[in-house]
């Protein structure tokens, strides 16, 4: 149970199920991002920040979105608009944080119509609402059925292994991104043009 009565899913048997579901969503988000970029650009591109095939923004978005929106899950119209608004706000906050820390975004909507500084666009906001409804109508149950198939003794080991692997990869990737950001700033300072 989370603060304010939030829960990730009644079908979760343990905290390990929640962690494993988080990584399933992160993997599915990575697949979705790669397929969208492939369709738009015609070439394959790793859409994650790390080397592992994970976009954890989707893990956070799905898990916390479910916990927050569960009270209105019976009203798909309200769920659509609230989900679109919250996901867009989450995307904006994440984008601003990335720009501040690393000097660049993982995404760029500059070429999309009705975008805001390449961070947000109407097309994605519309998609976030549809994804919110889809998560409640179908996906969340499927994800938790999948993680429930992991035997009880193995589930915590899998969760711990995924966390350790991600944290190690994130640490290396963040250090490299910060180094590139510093180099870029230094080049701007010393650029005589």
C-alpha positions in Angstrom: 0.0 0.0 0.0 1.2 3.4 -0.9 0.6 6.8 0.8 -2.9 8.3 0.4 -4.4 4.8 -0.2 -2.7 4.3 -3.6 -2.1 0.7 -4.7 -0.3 -0.6 -7.8 -2.5 -3.7 -8.2 -4.6 -5.9 -6.0 -3.3 -9.0 -7.8 0.3 -8.4 -6.8 1.6 -11.1 -4.5 4.6 -9.3 -3.3 6.8 -6.2 -3.8 8.8 -8.3 -6.2 5.8 -8.5 -8.5 5.5 -4.7 -8.5 9.2 -4.3 -9.4 9.0 -6.9 -12.1 5.9 -5.3 -13.5 7.7 -2.0 -13.5 10.4 -3.5 -15.7 7.9 -5.2 -18.0 6.3 -1.8 -18.7 9.8 -0.3 -19.1 10.7 -3.0 -21.7 7.3 -2.5 -23.5 7.9 1.3 -23.5 11.3 0.7 -25.1 9.7 -1.5 -27.8 7.0 1.0 -28.5 9.5 3.9 -28.7 11.8 1.9 -31.1 8.9 1.0 -33.3 7.6 4.5 -33.5 11.0 5.9 -34.4 11.5 3.1 -36.9 8.2 4.1 -38.6 9.1 7.8 -38.6 12.7 7.7 -39.6 13.0 4.3 -41.5 15.9 3.1 -39.3 16.4 1.3 -36.0 17.5 3.4 -33.0 17.9 2.5 -29.3 15.4 4.8 -27.6 16.5 4.2 -24.1 19.0 6.3 -22.0 20.8 3.1 -21.0 22.2 0.2 -23.0 19.6 -2.2 -21.7 16.3 -2.4 -23.6 14.4 -0.3 -21.1 12.7 3.1 -21.0 11.9 3.4 -17.3 9.8 6.5 -17.9 7.1 4.0 -19.0 7.6 1.9 -15.9 7.0 4.9 -13.7 4.2 6.3 -15.8 2.3 3.0 -15.9 2.7 2.1 -12.3 2.1 5.5 -10.7 -0.5 6.3 -13.4 -2.4 3.2 -12.4 -2.1 4.0 -8.7 -3.3 7.6 -9.2 -6.0 7.0 -11.7 -7.6 3.9 -10.2 -10.4 5.8 -8.5 -11.7 7.0 -11.8 -11.0 3.8 -13.8 -14.7 3.1 -14.2 -15.2 6.3 -16.3 -13.2 5.9 -19.5 -13.9 9.4 -20.8 -12.6 11.0 -17.6 -9.7 8.4 -17.5 -8.8 9.4 -21.1 -8.5 13.1 -20.4 -7.0 12.8 -17.0 -4.5 10.3 -18.2 -3.5 12.5 -21.2 -3.1 15.5 -18.9 -1.0 13.7 -16.3 1.2 11.9 -18.8 1.8 15.2 -20.6 2.7 16.9 -17.4 5.0 14.0 -16.5 6.7 14.2 -19.9 7.2 17.9 -19.5 8.7 17.6 -16.0 11.0 14.8 -17.3 12.0 16.8 -20.3 12.9 19.9 -18.3 14.9 17.8 -15.9 16.8 16.1 -18.7 17.6 19.4 -20.3 18.9 20.8 -17.0 21.0 17.7 -16.1 22.2 16.5 -19.5 21.5 19.4 -21.9 19.4 17.3 -24.2 16.2 15.3 -24.4 15.7 11.6 -25.2 13.0 12.8 -27.7 12.4 15.8 -29.9 8.9 16.8 -31.1 10.2 19.9 -33.0 9.1 18.4 -36.3 5.6 17.6 -35.1 2.7 20.0 -35.5 1.4 21.8 -32.4 4.5 21.1 -30.3 6.0 23.1 -27.4 9.7 23.5 -27.6 10.1 20.0 -28.9 9.2 18.7 -25.4 5.5 18.2 -25.9 3.2 17.8 -28.8 -0.6 17.3 -29.3 -0.1 13.9 -31.1 1.6 12.4 -28.0 -0.9 13.9 -25.6 -3.7 12.3 -27.6 -1.8 9.0 -27.5 -1.2 9.2 -23.7 -4.9 9.3 -23.1 -5.5 6.3 -25.3 -2.7 4.4 -23.6 -4.2 5.2 -20.1 -7.5 3.7 -21.2 -5.8 0.7 -22.7 -3.7 0.1 -19.5 -6.9 -0.1 -17.4 -9.0 -2.0 -19.9 -6.5 -4.7 -20.7 -2.7 -4.3 -20.2 -2.3 -4.0 -16.4 -4.0 -7.3 -15.8 -2.0 -9.0 -18.5 1.3 -7.6 -17.0 0.5 -8.8 -13.5 -0.6 -12.2 -14.8 2.8 -12.5 -16.6 4.8 -11.5 -13.5 2.7 -13.8 -11.3 4.0 -16.8 -13.4 7.5 -16.2 -12.0 7.8 -18.7 -9.1 7.8 -17.2 -5.7 11.5 -18.0 -4.8 12.7 -16.6 -8.1 10.6 -13.4 -8.2 12.6 -11.5 -5.6 15.9 -12.6 -7.3 14.7 -11.5 -10.7 13.5 -8.1 -9.2 16.9 -7.6 -7.4 18.8 -8.6 -10.5 16.9 -6.2 -12.7 17.4 -3.4 -10.2 21.1 -4.0 -9.9 21.6 -4.3 -13.7 19.6 -1.2 -14.4 21.4 0.9 -11.7 24.8 -0.2 -13.0 23.8 0.6 -16.5 22.2 3.9 -15.5 25.3 5.0 -13.5 27.6 4.4 -16.5 25.2 6.0 -19.0 24.6 9.1 -16.7 28.3 9.6 -16.2 28.9 9.4 -20.0 26.0 11.8 -20.7 27.2 14.3 -18.0 30.7 14.1 -19.5 29.3 14.8 -23.0 27.2 17.7 -21.7 30.3 19.2 -19.9 32.4 18.8 -23.1 29.7 20.5 -25.2 29.4 23.4 -22.8 33.2 23.8 -22.8 33.3 23.8 -26.6 30.6 26.5 -26.6 32.7 28.6 -24.2 35.9 28.2 -26.2 34.3 28.5 -29.7 35.7 31.7 -31.3 32.8 32.0 -33.8 
